[in-house]
Amino acid sequence: MTRFEYEITVHSTEEFSQLVYFCTDEGECSTRELPSDQINAFEQMINQRGSAGWELIQIFFRKDGAVVFWKKVL
């Protein structure tokens, strides 16, 4: 049976200074209409973790940053 390790990371808005996302007053956040250079910056962050064996499971954007859920095979 495959075993996994999980990690949850929290990132402030300062860490995502190259990534633009929009949050409504109700707290719903999205990455609509991102310029390609900002998509590439976000992709680079994900690929750095991926090269270390981590798989992105989920990301939640919020007004003060993002919460990211990762997993990798043990």
N, C-alpha and C positions, 0 to 999 in steps of 0.2 A: 504494500500500500504506500502510495506517495505521501510524504509528510511535507508540510509547509511551515514557513516562518512568516509572521505578519508584522508589519510596522505601520504606524500612523504618524504622519508628520504634519506639523502646523506651520504655515508660512504667512508672514505678515505682508501687508500691502507693499512695504518697502522692498521686499524680496521680489515682488512681481512688478517692479517699476517699468519693465519692458513689456509687460502684458496688460492689456486694457480689458477690463470686464465691467459690466454695468449691473448695478444692484438697484432695484426699485425701493420705494419707501417701505414696502411690505417685507423686504428682505430677500426677494427672489433675485438671483444673480445669473447672468449668462455671459457668453463670449461672442455675441452676435457681431457680425461685420468686422472681424479683426483684420487689420492690415497684414499682408503676407510676412513682413519682417517680424512682427510680433508673434505670429503663429510659429515661425521658425525658432524664435527664442524659447517659446514654451516647449516645442518639440525637442530642442537641444537638452533642456532640463530633464525631460522624460527619458530621452535616450541615454543620458549619463547614468541614471539609475538602472535602466534596462541593461546596460553593458556590465553592471555589477550583479546581474541576475535577478533584479527586482522587476515585478510585473505590476503595472498600474491597475488597480481594481476599480477605484472610484475617486472622484475629486468633487468636493463641494466648495463653491465660491461663496463667500460671505462678505459683508461690508468691510471687515478689517483684515481680510486675507483669504486663505484657503486651507482646507483640511484634505490631506491626500492619504488614501489607503493603498498599501503595497503588499505584495506577497512574493515569496520565492521558495523554490524547492530546497529542502534541507539536504 
